[in-house]
């Protein structure tokens, strides 16, 4: 099984207002941030780690540290994360949203909604489709800060 991440579209997640990050065919990438909200913080809190945390959150509905309250506190209007990826030749997307304190998830395969009957079952289907647990994902695909 070959997993390739294509893009992550992030809105109002943690310190990010809006960001669309193309992930396919990028090679080595340097992520540099600028904090525009706090005068004494140059890049701390600018959203560098949040890009990668959004990928983890899209798949597992929690960050690498287990955080589930991820809406941008300054904007205070919920969040939307859409992760697009391929497993072999099949194209998938996961869209997680929080609007008016209500969370939802939609799981698409090759343009068809394959979401289960509820969010819990859809979350299980996503992990089953990816084929690895959060712990293995964090140890093999993404190494979080302080790990």
C-alpha positions, 0 to 999 in steps of 0.5 A: 500500500502506497499513501501519498498526501496531496494537499491540506486545506486549513481554516481557523485551526489552532493559530492558522487563519487560512492555509492551503498547503500542496504536499505532492512532489515537494521534496524537502520543504522548509516551513517558516512562520511569521507571528503577526498577532504578538509583537514579542513572538517572531515565529512562535505561534505562527502555525508551523506545527499546526500544518502537520497537526491538521493532517493528524487531526484530519485522520484521527480527530485529535492532535499528536498530543491528544488535543481535540479543542483546536478552533482558532481562539482569536477567530472563534468561529469553528474550523474546517480541515480538508485532507486530500490523499491517495492510497495506491490509485484511489483518491480520498479526502477527509473533511472535518468541520466544527460549526456552532460547536457541532463537529462533522466528518465526511470521507470521500473515495474517488468522488463518492461519499463513503462516510459511515452512518455516524461520526464514530463509525466514519472515524473507524473507517478512516483509520481502517482505510489508512491501515495504521494506528495513530501511534504508528503514524506518529512514529513512522510518518510524523515526529511531533515536537518534544518527541 
